Amino acid sequence: MGKLFPALLPEHEEFIRKQRLFFVGSAPLQADGHVNISPKGYDSLRIISPTEVAYLDLTGSGNETSAHVEENGRITFMFVAFEGAPMILRLYGRGRTILPGMPEWDGLAQRFDFNQLAGARQIIYAAVEAVKTSCGFSVPYYTYAGERDTLLQWALKKGEQGLAAYRKEKNAVSMDNIVTPLGRLLSESDGRPAKCRIFQYAATTSPYGEFLFVSLPTDRSEDNHRADECIPGLSRGIGTNGSSGASWSSRPWSRF
């Protein structure tokens, strides 16, 4: 039944290399935040050492894992035997997002075949703290039939400029408004903060200090929210809308 190990054993590594699919779990710290589970395919995962793994993360419609590991580091990998002897293997660790240009990028990137994996946006690296196996007796059999190339073809069709625009729109902020490392990089490149979902930013200076606010495109005063925690260095407190005198709400957003 279930066994716990401090690091990957050779038989664990062999099992992982045979799997065509793995799952990544993460979550924000906030109690009402969204727990995320992502399935990963292709030849995208590498075992760096018995206590280190990394996978090449391709461009998609969300960027939850990156946001969560940036905020709190927690990450779990799950590998399941769908063929042969039953087993479930989980890796518990602390993750980091590695972007092009970071000191760790070149050493990790050389382990992956970028020619076969179009649309790569970042590498998710994890230091493994615990390895756990369990029986997997109730997992059904599934037979591997092949890889879907839909995502790869989509990325090739988008091209580099299209992918960059897509990432800026879809990958900069998580569902819970945590700004991702990619979002921060994109905002630094154009001098503007990453948007919190569909919200728009507006900066203002008041007697209480400098504040940053967000509002829905309709700019209704009741929809305005505080975004001072989105951008480091801005003061806490409640500002006011100088034109109408209406108070802005103090709903917090996620910190870089």
MILUM-17148 format. One record per residue (C-alpha): residue in three letters; x, y, z; residue number from 1. Coordinates in pm, 1 decimal. Last residue first. Layout:
<pts>
{type: ALA	X: X	Y: Y	Z: Z	seq: NUM}
...
</pts>
This chain:
<pts>
{type: PHE	X: 340.9	Y: 4058.2	Z: -675.4	seq: 256}
{type: ARG	X: 49.5	Y: 4109.8	Z: -438.0	seq: 255}
{type: SER	X: -301.4	Y: 3984.5	Z: -496.2	seq: 254}
{type: TRP	X: -599.6	Y: 4215.6	Z: -492.0	seq: 253}
{type: PRO	X: -765.4	Y: 4372.3	Z: -191.6	seq: 252}
{type: ARG	X: -1123.8	Y: 4498.5	Z: -178.1	seq: 251}
{type: SER	X: -1099.3	Y: 4847.1	Z: -24.6	seq: 250}
{type: SER	X: -1385.4	Y: 4998.4	Z: -222.2	seq: 249}
{type: TRP	X: -1337.3	Y: 5339.8	Z: -377.1	seq: 248}
{type: SER	X: -1521.6	Y: 5624.1	Z: -209.0	seq: 247}
{type: ALA	X: -1734.0	Y: 5857.0	Z: -416.9	seq: 246}
{type: GLY	X: -1634.2	Y: 6223.3	Z: -427.5	seq: 245}
{type: SER	X: -1739.3	Y: 6242.0	Z: -791.6	seq: 244}
{type: SER	X: -1431.5	Y: 6384.3	Z: -963.0	seq: 243}
{type: GLY	X: -1183.4	Y: 6317.4	Z: -684.2	seq: 242}
{type: ASN	X: -1259.5	Y: 5945.9	Z: -661.7	seq: 241}
{type: THR	X: -1135.6	Y: 5869.1	Z: -316.1	seq: 240}
{type: GLY	X: -859.1	Y: 5658.6	Z: -165.9	seq: 239}
{type: ILE	X: -884.4	Y: 5395.2	Z: 101.7	seq: 238}
{type: GLY	X: -568.5	Y: 5273.4	Z: 271.6	seq: 237}
{type: ARG	X: -250.0	Y: 5085.6	Z: 187.7	seq: 236}
{type: SER	X: 37.9	Y: 5255.4	Z: 9.8	seq: 235}
{type: LEU	X: 189.2	Y: 5150.4	Z: -321.9	seq: 234}
{type: GLY	X: 536.8	Y: 4999.8	Z: -321.6	seq: 233}
{type: PRO	X: 456.6	Y: 4673.1	Z: -494.7	seq: 232}
{type: ILE	X: 170.7	Y: 4668.5	Z: -746.6	seq: 231}
{type: CYS	X: -121.8	Y: 4432.3	Z: -720.8	seq: 230}
{type: GLU	X: -170.5	Y: 4512.3	Z: -352.3	seq: 229}
{type: ASP	X: -288.2	Y: 4864.8	Z: -433.6	seq: 228}
{type: ALA	X: -562.4	Y: 4725.2	Z: -657.0	seq: 227}
{type: ARG	X: -865.2	Y: 4873.6	Z: -482.9	seq: 226}
{type: HIS	X: -1194.4	Y: 4811.5	Z: -656.8	seq: 225}
{type: ASN	X: -1437.7	Y: 5010.6	Z: -867.9	seq: 224}
{type: ASP	X: -1759.6	Y: 4832.1	Z: -959.6	seq: 223}
{type: GLU	X: -1988.4	Y: 5061.0	Z: -757.0	seq: 222}
{type: SER	X: -1838.4	Y: 5363.9	Z: -933.3	seq: 221}
{type: ARG	X: -1940.8	Y: 5238.0	Z: -1276.0	seq: 220}
{type: ASP	X: -1640.2	Y: 5258.0	Z: -1506.2	seq: 219}
{type: THR	X: -1815.1	Y: 5061.0	Z: -1784.5	seq: 218}
{type: PRO	X: -1475.4	Y: 4902.6	Z: -1858.4	seq: 217}
{type: LEU	X: -1471.2	Y: 4759.3	Z: -1506.9	seq: 216}
{type: SER	X: -1254.6	Y: 4948.3	Z: -1263.3	seq: 215}
{type: VAL	X: -911.4	Y: 4918.0	Z: -1112.8	seq: 214}
{type: PHE	X: -736.2	Y: 5152.0	Z: -874.5	seq: 213}
{type: LEU	X: -376.1	Y: 5238.3	Z: -802.1	seq: 212}
{type: PHE	X: -293.0	Y: 5463.7	Z: -512.1	seq: 211}
{type: GLU	X: -29.6	Y: 5721.5	Z: -426.3	seq: 210}
{type: GLY	X: -41.8	Y: 5883.7	Z: -85.1	seq: 209}
{type: TYR	X: -307.0	Y: 5982.0	Z: 168.7	seq: 208}
{type: PRO	X: -337.6	Y: 6339.5	Z: 41.5	seq: 207}
{type: SER	X: -428.6	Y: 6180.6	Z: -295.1	seq: 206}
{type: THR	X: -239.8	Y: 6068.1	Z: -603.0	seq: 205}
{type: THR	X: -411.5	Y: 5867.7	Z: -874.5	seq: 204}
{type: ALA	X: -340.4	Y: 5570.7	Z: -1095.7	seq: 203}
{type: ALA	X: -600.4	Y: 5404.3	Z: -1317.1	seq: 202}
{type: TYR	X: -607.9	Y: 5036.4	Z: -1403.9	seq: 201}
{type: GLN	X: -858.3	Y: 4839.2	Z: -1606.0	seq: 200}
{type: PHE	X: -1028.5	Y: 4517.3	Z: -1501.7	seq: 199}
{type: ILE	X: -1097.2	Y: 4223.5	Z: -1731.8	seq: 198}
{type: ARG	X: -856.2	Y: 3989.2	Z: -1546.2	seq: 197}
{type: CYS	X: -631.9	Y: 4189.5	Z: -1314.3	seq: 196}
{type: LYS	X: -424.8	Y: 4367.3	Z: -1575.4	seq: 195}
{type: ALA	X: -46.8	Y: 4345.1	Z: -1567.9	seq: 194}
{type: PRO	X: 99.9	Y: 4682.7	Z: -1478.3	seq: 193}
{type: ARG	X: 228.7	Y: 4910.9	Z: -1753.9	seq: 192}
{type: GLY	X: 586.0	Y: 4992.4	Z: -1856.3	seq: 191}
{type: ASP	X: 576.1	Y: 4787.1	Z: -2175.4	seq: 190}
{type: SER	X: 845.1	Y: 4531.9	Z: -2088.3	seq: 189}
{type: GLU	X: 783.9	Y: 4557.9	Z: -1714.6	seq: 188}
{type: SER	X: 420.9	Y: 4455.6	Z: -1762.8	seq: 187}
{type: LEU	X: 522.9	Y: 4154.7	Z: -1970.7	seq: 186}
{type: LEU	X: 775.3	Y: 4043.2	Z: -1709.8	seq: 185}
{type: ARG	X: 519.6	Y: 4081.7	Z: -1431.1	seq: 184}
{type: GLY	X: 265.7	Y: 3882.1	Z: -1627.7	seq: 183}
{type: LEU	X: 519.9	Y: 3607.7	Z: -1693.1	seq: 182}
{type: PRO	X: 602.2	Y: 3596.8	Z: -1322.2	seq: 181}
{type: THR	X: 227.1	Y: 3564.1	Z: -1258.7	seq: 180}
{type: VAL	X: 5.5	Y: 3830.3	Z: -1101.8	seq: 179}
{type: ILE	X: -235.3	Y: 3669.3	Z: -858.1	seq: 178}
{type: ASN	X: -586.5	Y: 3779.9	Z: -947.9	seq: 177}
{type: ASP	X: -767.1	Y: 3471.2	Z: -813.7	seq: 176}
{type: MET	X: -823.6	Y: 3330.4	Z: -1162.5	seq: 175}
{type: SER	X: -454.3	Y: 3394.5	Z: -1230.5	seq: 174}
{type: VAL	X: -299.0	Y: 3701.2	Z: -1394.3	seq: 173}
{type: ALA	X: -57.9	Y: 3752.4	Z: -1684.9	seq: 172}
{type: ASN	X: -141.2	Y: 3438.4	Z: -1884.0	seq: 171}
{type: LYS	X: -451.6	Y: 3524.4	Z: -2088.2	seq: 170}
{type: GLU	X: -411.3	Y: 3871.0	Z: -2241.3	seq: 169}
{type: LYS	X: -35.6	Y: 3908.9	Z: -2226.4	seq: 168}
{type: ARG	X: 8.4	Y: 3545.6	Z: -2316.5	seq: 167}
{type: TYR	X: -212.2	Y: 3589.4	Z: -2624.2	seq: 166}
{type: ALA	X: -19.1	Y: 3894.6	Z: -2742.5	seq: 165}
{type: ALA	X: 311.9	Y: 3709.2	Z: -2710.3	seq: 164}
{type: LEU	X: 165.9	Y: 3404.0	Z: -2883.9	seq: 163}
{type: GLY	X: 49.4	Y: 3612.8	Z: -3177.5	seq: 162}
{type: GLN	X: 387.5	Y: 3778.8	Z: -3211.1	seq: 161}
{type: GLU	X: 569.8	Y: 3445.8	Z: -3196.8	seq: 160}
{type: GLY	X: 346.6	Y: 3264.7	Z: -3443.9	seq: 159}
{type: LYS	X: -22.0	Y: 3190.1	Z: -3389.1	seq: 158}
{type: LYS	X: -29.3	Y: 2911.8	Z: -3650.0	seq: 157}
{type: LEU	X: 263.8	Y: 2735.9	Z: -3487.2	seq: 156}
{type: ALA	X: 96.6	Y: 2761.6	Z: -3147.3	seq: 155}
{type: TRP	X: -232.5	Y: 2620.0	Z: -3277.8	seq: 154}
{type: GLN	X: -47.7	Y: 2333.9	Z: -3448.2	seq: 153}
{type: LEU	X: 124.6	Y: 2247.7	Z: -3120.2	seq: 152}
{type: LEU	X: -200.5	Y: 2265.1	Z: -2924.4	seq: 151}
{type: THR	X: -386.2	Y: 2041.8	Z: -3172.9	seq: 150}
{type: ASP	X: -111.2	Y: 1780.5	Z: -3201.0	seq: 149}
{type: ARG	X: -296.9	Y: 1522.0	Z: -2995.0	seq: 148}
{type: GLU	X: -60.5	Y: 1241.9	Z: -2899.0	seq: 147}
{type: GLY	X: -126.2	Y: 873.3	Z: -2963.3	seq: 146}
{type: ALA	X: -348.9	Y: 576.2	Z: -2883.2	seq: 145}
{type: TYR	X: -245.2	Y: 497.6	Z: -2524.9	seq: 144}
{type: THR	X: -467.0	Y: 226.1	Z: -2379.9	seq: 143}
{type: TYR	X: -665.1	Y: 290.5	Z: -2064.8	seq: 142}
{type: TYR	X: -714.7	Y: 50.8	Z: -1777.0	seq: 141}
{type: PRO	X: -920.3	Y: 170.5	Z: -1481.8	seq: 140}
{type: VAL	X: -771.7	Y: 304.6	Z: -1154.8	seq: 139}
{type: SER	X: -924.7	Y: 123.0	Z: -856.9	seq: 138}
{type: PHE	X: -608.7	Y: -62.6	Z: -749.3	seq: 137}
{type: GLY	X: -390.7	Y: 249.3	Z: -766.5	seq: 136}
{type: CYS	X: -180.9	Y: 114.5	Z: -480.7	seq: 135}
{type: SER	X: -7.9	Y: 421.0	Z: -340.9	seq: 134}
{type: THR	X: 337.6	Y: 571.2	Z: -378.0	seq: 133}
{type: LYS	X: 463.4	Y: 887.1	Z: -208.4	seq: 132}
{type: VAL	X: 770.5	Y: 1096.3	Z: -281.2	seq: 131}
{type: ALA	X: 860.1	Y: 1385.7	Z: -51.9	seq: 130}
{type: GLU	X: 1052.0	Y: 1713.9	Z: -66.1	seq: 129}
{type: VAL	X: 1099.9	Y: 1744.3	Z: -441.4	seq: 128}
{type: ALA	X: 1250.0	Y: 2072.1	Z: -560.5	seq: 127}
{type: ALA	X: 1028.6	Y: 2173.9	Z: -850.1	seq: 126}
{type: TYR	X: 1095.3	Y: 2358.0	Z: -1175.8	seq: 125}
{type: ILE	X: 821.3	Y: 2490.3	Z: -1403.8	seq: 124}
{type: ILE	X: 976.0	Y: 2601.2	Z: -1731.8	seq: 123}
{type: GLN	X: 830.0	Y: 2887.5	Z: -1930.6	seq: 122}
{type: ARG	X: 638.5	Y: 2991.1	Z: -2246.5	seq: 121}
{type: ALA	X: 683.5	Y: 2699.3	Z: -2486.4	seq: 120}
{type: GLY	X: 466.8	Y: 2749.5	Z: -2795.8	seq: 119}
{type: ALA	X: 598.4	Y: 2467.3	Z: -3012.3	seq: 118}
{type: LEU	X: 719.1	Y: 2146.6	Z: -2851.5	seq: 117}
{type: GLN	X: 900.5	Y: 1928.4	Z: -3105.9	seq: 116}
{type: ASN	X: 1162.0	Y: 2186.9	Z: -3205.9	seq: 115}
{type: PHE	X: 1192.1	Y: 2291.1	Z: -2841.3	seq: 114}
{type: ASP	X: 1340.1	Y: 1953.3	Z: -2751.7	seq: 113}
{type: PHE	X: 1406.8	Y: 1984.5	Z: -2379.5	seq: 112}
{type: ARG	X: 1717.8	Y: 1931.0	Z: -2163.2	seq: 111}
{type: GLN	X: 1888.9	Y: 2240.5	Z: -2303.2	seq: 110}
{type: ALA	X: 1618.2	Y: 2453.3	Z: -2143.0	seq: 109}
{type: LEU	X: 1726.4	Y: 2360.3	Z: -1790.7	seq: 108}
{type: GLY	X: 2082.8	Y: 2489.2	Z: -1806.1	seq: 107}
{type: ASP	X: 1985.4	Y: 2783.9	Z: -2023.7	seq: 106}
{type: TRP	X: 1701.3	Y: 2899.3	Z: -1799.4	seq: 105}
{type: GLU	X: 1865.3	Y: 2892.6	Z: -1457.5	seq: 104}
{type: PRO	X: 2012.9	Y: 3244.0	Z: -1478.5	seq: 103}
{type: MET	X: 1677.6	Y: 3392.6	Z: -1591.8	seq: 102}
{type: GLY	X: 1667.2	Y: 3517.8	Z: -1948.6	seq: 101}
{type: PRO	X: 1386.1	Y: 3289.5	Z: -2058.2	seq: 100}
{type: LEU	X: 1152.7	Y: 3230.4	Z: -1762.4	seq: 99}
{type: ILE	X: 1184.9	Y: 2980.6	Z: -1477.2	seq: 98}
{type: THR	X: 877.0	Y: 2947.0	Z: -1257.6	seq: 97}
{type: ARG	X: 948.2	Y: 2792.9	Z: -920.5	seq: 96}
{type: GLY	X: 805.7	Y: 2498.5	Z: -730.8	seq: 95}
{type: ARG	X: 833.3	Y: 2354.1	Z: -384.2	seq: 94}
{type: GLY	X: 766.2	Y: 1985.6	Z: -345.0	seq: 93}
{type: TYR	X: 538.7	Y: 1686.9	Z: -319.8	seq: 92}
{type: LEU	X: 578.7	Y: 1412.9	Z: -579.7	seq: 91}
{type: ARG	X: 301.3	Y: 1158.8	Z: -617.3	seq: 90}
{type: LEU	X: 308.6	Y: 806.2	Z: -758.6	seq: 89}
{type: ILE	X: -1.7	Y: 599.2	Z: -823.6	seq: 88}
{type: MET	X: 42.6	Y: 232.1	Z: -904.7	seq: 87}
{type: PRO	X: -125.9	Y: -57.6	Z: -1082.2	seq: 86}
{type: ALA	X: 80.5	Y: -310.8	Z: -1279.4	seq: 85}
{type: GLY	X: 42.1	Y: -281.2	Z: -1656.1	seq: 84}
{type: GLU	X: -144.5	Y: 5.4	Z: -1824.5	seq: 83}
{type: PHE	X: -314.9	Y: 312.6	Z: -1683.2	seq: 82}
{type: ALA	X: -40.1	Y: 363.7	Z: -1424.2	seq: 81}
{type: VAL	X: -86.7	Y: 707.2	Z: -1268.5	seq: 80}
{type: PHE	X: 161.2	Y: 990.7	Z: -1216.4	seq: 79}
{type: MET	X: 77.9	Y: 1279.6	Z: -983.6	seq: 78}
{type: PHE	X: 280.0	Y: 1596.3	Z: -931.7	seq: 77}
{type: THR	X: 222.9	Y: 1828.3	Z: -635.1	seq: 76}
{type: ILE	X: 322.3	Y: 2193.6	Z: -596.8	seq: 75}
{type: ARG	X: 353.2	Y: 2443.3	Z: -313.4	seq: 74}
{type: GLY	X: 577.5	Y: 2744.7	Z: -375.4	seq: 73}
{type: ASN	X: 360.5	Y: 3002.7	Z: -198.8	seq: 72}
{type: GLU	X: 292.2	Y: 3300.4	Z: -427.2	seq: 71}
{type: GLU	X: 515.7	Y: 3223.0	Z: -723.8	seq: 70}
{type: VAL	X: 418.1	Y: 2857.9	Z: -700.5	seq: 69}
{type: HIS	X: 54.1	Y: 2959.9	Z: -722.9	seq: 68}
{type: ALA	X: 86.9	Y: 3198.3	Z: -1016.2	seq: 67}
{type: SER	X: 292.0	Y: 2951.2	Z: -1219.0	seq: 66}
{type: THR	X: 40.7	Y: 2675.1	Z: -1157.8	seq: 65}
{type: GLU	X: -253.5	Y: 2897.3	Z: -1254.5	seq: 64}
{type: ASN	X: -136.1	Y: 3011.6	Z: -1596.7	seq: 63}
{type: GLY	X: -449.9	Y: 2971.1	Z: -1806.7	seq: 62}
{type: SER	X: -547.9	Y: 2961.3	Z: -2174.7	seq: 61}
{type: GLY	X: -239.3	Y: 2772.4	Z: -2282.8	seq: 60}
{type: THR	X: 121.7	Y: 2831.3	Z: -2383.9	seq: 59}
{type: LEU	X: 343.1	Y: 2531.5	Z: -2318.5	seq: 58}
{type: ASP	X: 519.9	Y: 2454.4	Z: -1992.0	seq: 57}
{type: LEU	X: 844.0	Y: 2261.0	Z: -2021.4	seq: 56}
{type: TYR	X: 863.6	Y: 2039.8	Z: -1716.3	seq: 55}
{type: ALA	X: 1105.6	Y: 2019.3	Z: -1427.3	seq: 54}
{type: VAL	X: 1204.9	Y: 1763.7	Z: -1165.2	seq: 53}
{type: GLU	X: 1442.7	Y: 1771.3	Z: -869.8	seq: 52}
{type: THR	X: 1502.6	Y: 1546.7	Z: -566.9	seq: 51}
{type: PRO	X: 1633.6	Y: 1228.0	Z: -730.5	seq: 50}
{type: SER	X: 1801.3	Y: 1453.1	Z: -990.3	seq: 49}
{type: ILE	X: 1694.9	Y: 1651.4	Z: -1297.5	seq: 48}
{type: ILE	X: 1403.0	Y: 1429.9	Z: -1394.2	seq: 47}
{type: ARG	X: 1257.4	Y: 1583.4	Z: -1709.1	seq: 46}
{type: LEU	X: 897.9	Y: 1639.0	Z: -1814.4	seq: 45}
{type: SER	X: 766.5	Y: 1760.8	Z: -2152.2	seq: 44}
{type: ASP	X: 759.2	Y: 1460.3	Z: -2382.1	seq: 43}
{type: TYR	X: 394.9	Y: 1529.7	Z: -2465.7	seq: 42}
{type: GLY	X: 121.3	Y: 1547.7	Z: -2202.0	seq: 41}
{type: LYS	X: 27.9	Y: 1749.1	Z: -1896.8	seq: 40}
{type: PRO	X: -300.8	Y: 1747.4	Z: -1707.3	seq: 39}
{type: SER	X: -354.8	Y: 2051.4	Z: -1482.4	seq: 38}
{type: ILE	X: -518.4	Y: 2053.9	Z: -1140.8	seq: 37}
{type: ASN	X: -593.7	Y: 2389.9	Z: -977.4	seq: 36}
{type: VAL	X: -739.5	Y: 2476.3	Z: -637.6	seq: 35}
{type: HIS	X: -928.5	Y: 2804.1	Z: -664.1	seq: 34}
{type: GLY	X: -901.9	Y: 3058.3	Z: -384.6	seq: 33}
{type: ASP	X: -1165.6	Y: 3099.0	Z: -114.3	seq: 32}
{type: ALA	X: -924.6	Y: 3029.8	Z: 170.4	seq: 31}
{type: GLN	X: -646.1	Y: 3241.7	Z: 24.7	seq: 30}
{type: LEU	X: -311.4	Y: 3063.6	Z: 3.0	seq: 29}
{type: PRO	X: -332.7	Y: 2983.5	Z: -367.5	seq: 28}
{type: ALA	X: -346.6	Y: 2624.7	Z: -493.5	seq: 27}
{type: SER	X: -140.4	Y: 2371.8	Z: -687.7	seq: 26}
{type: GLY	X: -175.8	Y: 2032.7	Z: -855.9	seq: 25}
{type: VAL	X: 11.6	Y: 1899.1	Z: -1160.4	seq: 24}
{type: PHE	X: -103.5	Y: 1587.0	Z: -1344.0	seq: 23}
{type: PHE	X: 91.9	Y: 1343.4	Z: -1558.0	seq: 22}
{type: LEU	X: 42.2	Y: 1177.7	Z: -1895.3	seq: 21}
{type: ARG	X: 247.0	Y: 957.7	Z: -2125.8	seq: 20}
{type: GLN	X: 406.1	Y: 766.7	Z: -1838.4	seq: 19}
{type: LYS	X: 705.7	Y: 541.4	Z: -1900.7	seq: 18}
{type: ARG	X: 959.5	Y: 795.7	Z: -1776.1	seq: 17}
{type: ILE	X: 776.0	Y: 821.8	Z: -1444.6	seq: 16}
{type: PHE	X: 794.5	Y: 447.5	Z: -1380.1	seq: 15}
{type: GLU	X: 1168.5	Y: 438.0	Z: -1449.7	seq: 14}
{type: GLU	X: 1224.3	Y: 729.8	Z: -1213.5	seq: 13}
{type: HIS	X: 1030.2	Y: 554.6	Z: -941.1	seq: 12}
{type: GLU	X: 1229.6	Y: 234.6	Z: -993.4	seq: 11}
{type: PRO	X: 1554.4	Y: 433.4	Z: -959.0	seq: 10}
{type: LEU	X: 1433.8	Y: 578.0	Z: -624.5	seq: 9}
{type: LEU	X: 1300.9	Y: 931.4	Z: -605.4	seq: 8}
{type: ALA	X: 1359.2	Y: 1116.0	Z: -280.3	seq: 7}
{type: PRO	X: 1250.7	Y: 1131.2	Z: 85.4	seq: 6}
{type: PHE	X: 1022.4	Y: 827.2	Z: 47.0	seq: 5}
{type: LEU	X: 670.3	Y: 753.8	Z: 170.5	seq: 4}
{type: LYS	X: 483.8	Y: 427.2	Z: 114.8	seq: 3}
{type: GLY	X: 115.4	Y: 359.6	Z: 51.1	seq: 2}
{type: MET	X: 0.0	Y: 0.0	Z: 0.0	seq: 1}
</pts>
